[in-house]
Amino acid sequence: MESSATRTIADALTRAIVEHKLRPGTKLAEQKLADHFGVSRTLVRQALFQLTQNRLVTLEPARGAFVSTPSVQEARQVFAVRRMLETEMTRAFVAGVTPAKIKALRTHVAAEKAAMVRADAGQRTELLGDFHVRMAELMGNEVLAQLLGDLISRCSLIMLMYQSAMAAEHSHEEHARIVDALAAKDADLAVRLMQEHLQHVEEALSFERELPGDDLSAALSSLSL
């Protein structure tokens, strides 16, 4: 019961952030959240801790929890490193491609599509990022998968907050084309598609969006357990 309630609170906060109802830097007061959801502060604290794992929330000693403030510079640097890593990862994937690996990627792409049909922005963003980690996992390279996973988590908040549903749809379509190129064992095409894909994702981020106010109660008024 506790884990279910904690997950629901975390999901509600995620939606509020994704839907631009909470401004970066907003203080997430434990007591206010506990009163709103009708739960203990312990459950709220557990939910906030869960959100620190994907960097949606920052916990500051003696100050409390805040919606993380994304850094544009950090995002640019993360994408630069990702382009370096994923160019070679894509080429190596083609060298060891198998029908089973392609089937696994197609299953993942289908899950992306399902999340978009449900208009589940949080799940959509998670799956779009995990596509790249999944490639590394299927190669059997745990170090690369962990490194790539960390890089993607560092820009997940920025993508959640600044990537439009239309841009996400394009990312999904590009993933499908990358898988087709991998299946055809066309390394040059797969690499080019991956490079273009990462460039498109970065270019589609809109850092100039006007975000709403940071009234926690108003932001969560339509969200409940």
C-alpha positions in Angstrom: 0.0 0.0 0.0 2.8 2.4 1.0 4.8 1.7 -2.2 1.6 2.2 -4.3 0.8 5.5 -2.6 4.4 6.7 -2.9 4.4 5.9 -6.6 1.1 7.7 -7.2 2.5 10.8 -5.5 5.6 10.7 -7.5 3.6 10.3 -10.7 1.4 13.2 -9.8 4.4 15.4 -9.2 6.0 14.2 -12.5 2.8 15.2 -14.4 2.8 18.6 -12.8 6.4 19.2 -13.9 5.9 17.8 -17.3 2.7 19.8 -17.9 4.6 23.0 -17.0 2.4 23.6 -13.9 5.5 23.7 -11.7 8.4 26.1 -12.3 12.0 25.0 -12.0 13.1 25.9 -8.5 9.7 25.5 -6.9 9.9 24.4 -3.3 8.1 21.2 -2.7 7.0 21.6 0.9 6.5 18.2 2.5 3.6 19.2 4.8 1.7 20.9 2.0 2.1 17.8 -0.2 1.1 15.6 2.7 -2.0 17.6 3.4 -3.0 17.7 -0.3 -2.7 13.9 -0.7 -3.9 13.0 2.7 -0.8 11.0 3.5 2.1 11.1 6.0 5.2 13.2 5.4 7.1 9.9 5.3 5.3 8.8 2.1 5.9 12.3 0.6 9.6 12.1 1.5 9.8 8.7 -0.2 8.2 10.0 -3.3 10.5 13.0 -3.4 13.5 10.7 -3.0 12.2 8.7 -6.0 12.2 11.8 -8.1 15.8 12.6 -7.3 16.8 9.4 -9.1 15.9 10.9 -12.5 16.9 14.4 -11.4 13.4 15.9 -11.5 13.8 16.9 -7.9 16.8 18.2 -6.0 17.1 17.7 -2.2 19.1 20.5 -0.5 20.3 20.0 3.1 18.4 22.2 5.6 16.3 23.7 2.8 14.2 20.8 1.5 13.1 19.6 -1.9 12.9 21.7 -5.1 12.0 21.1 -8.7 15.4 20.8 -10.4 16.5 23.7 -12.5 17.8 22.4 -15.8 21.0 23.9 -17.3 21.1 24.7 -21.0 24.9 24.5 -21.0 24.8 21.0 -19.4 22.3 19.8 -21.9 24.5 21.0 -24.8 27.5 19.2 -23.3 25.6 16.0 -22.7 24.4 16.0 -26.3 28.0 16.6 -27.6 29.2 13.6 -25.6 26.2 11.4 -26.6 27.0 12.1 -30.3 30.6 10.9 -29.8 29.5 7.7 -28.0 26.5 6.8 -30.0 28.1 7.2 -33.4 30.5 4.4 -32.6 27.9 2.4 -30.7 25.7 2.4 -33.7 28.5 1.2 -36.0 29.4 -1.5 -33.5 25.8 -2.6 -33.1 25.6 -3.3 -36.9 28.7 -5.4 -36.7 27.0 -7.7 -34.2 23.4 -7.4 -35.2 21.1 -10.4 -34.9 17.4 -11.0 -35.6 16.8 -11.3 -31.9 18.3 -7.9 -31.2 16.3 -6.3 -33.9 13.1 -7.9 -32.5 13.9 -6.4 -29.1 14.4 -2.9 -30.5 11.2 -3.1 -32.5 9.3 -4.2 -29.3 10.8 -1.1 -27.6 9.8 1.2 -30.4 6.2 -0.2 -30.2 6.1 0.6 -26.5 7.2 4.2 -27.3 4.3 4.5 -29.7 1.8 3.2 -27.1 3.0 5.8 -24.6 2.4 8.5 -27.1 -1.1 7.2 -27.9 -1.8 7.4 -24.2 -0.4 10.9 -24.1 1.8 9.7 -21.2 4.6 12.4 -21.4 6.6 10.9 -18.5 6.6 7.4 -19.9 7.1 8.6 -23.4 10.2 10.6 -22.5 11.6 7.7 -20.4 11.1 5.2 -23.3 12.6 7.5 -25.9 15.8 7.8 -23.8 15.9 4.2 -22.9 16.0 3.2 -26.6 19.6 4.3 -26.7 20.5 2.5 -23.5 18.7 -0.6 -24.8 21.0 -0.7 -27.8 24.0 -0.8 -25.5 22.4 -3.5 -23.3 21.7 -5.6 -26.4 25.4 -5.3 -27.3 26.3 -6.8 -23.9 28.3 -3.7 -22.9 27.2 -3.0 -19.4 29.7 -0.2 -18.9 28.4 1.7 -22.0 24.8 1.1 -21.0 25.5 2.6 -17.5 27.4 5.5 -18.9 24.8 6.3 -21.5 22.0 5.9 -19.0 23.7 8.5 -16.7 24.1 10.9 -19.6 20.5 10.5 -20.6 19.2 10.9 -17.1 21.2 14.2 -16.8 19.1 15.7 -19.6 15.8 13.9 -18.9 14.3 16.9 -17.0 15.2 19.2 -19.8 13.6 16.9 -22.3 10.5 16.4 -20.1 10.1 20.1 -19.8 11.2 21.5 -23.1 10.4 18.8 -25.7 7.0 19.1 -27.4 4.8 16.1 -28.1 5.4 16.8 -31.8 9.2 16.6 -31.3 8.7 13.4 -29.4 6.7 11.9 -32.2 9.5 12.7 -34.6 12.0 11.0 -32.2 9.9 7.9 -32.3 9.7 7.9 -36.1 13.5 8.4 -36.3 14.1 5.5 -33.9 12.0 3.3 -36.2 14.1 4.3 -39.2 17.3 3.7 -37.3 16.1 0.1 -36.5 15.3 -0.4 -40.1 18.9 0.6 -41.1 20.3 -1.7 -38.4 18.2 -4.6 -39.6 19.5 -3.9 -43.1 23.1 -4.0 -41.7 23.7 -0.6 -43.4 26.2 0.9 -41.0 26.7 4.2 -42.8 23.0 4.9 -43.0 22.4 3.9 -39.4 25.2 6.1 -38.2 24.0 9.1 -40.2 20.4 8.6 -39.0 21.6 8.4 -35.4 23.7 11.6 -35.7 20.8 13.4 -37.4 18.4 12.1 -34.7 20.5 13.5 -31.8 20.9 16.8 -33.6 17.1 17.1 -34.2 16.4 16.3 -30.6 18.7 19.0 -29.4 17.5 21.6 -31.9 13.9 20.9 -31.0 14.3 21.8 -27.3 12.7 25.1 -26.6 14.4 26.8 -23.7 12.4 30.0 -24.2 9.0 28.6 -23.2 7.2 30.7 -20.7 6.6 28.6 -17.6 3.6 29.2 -15.2 3.8 30.3 -11.6 5.1 28.2 -8.8 2.1 27.9 -6.6 2.3 24.3 -5.4 -1.3 24.0 -4.3 -2.6 25.4 -7.7 -0.3 23.1 -9.6 -1.6 20.0 -7.9 -5.2 21.0 -7.6 -6.3 18.5 -10.3 -4.0 15.7 -9.1 -4.8 13.3 -6.3 -4.3 9.8 -5.1 
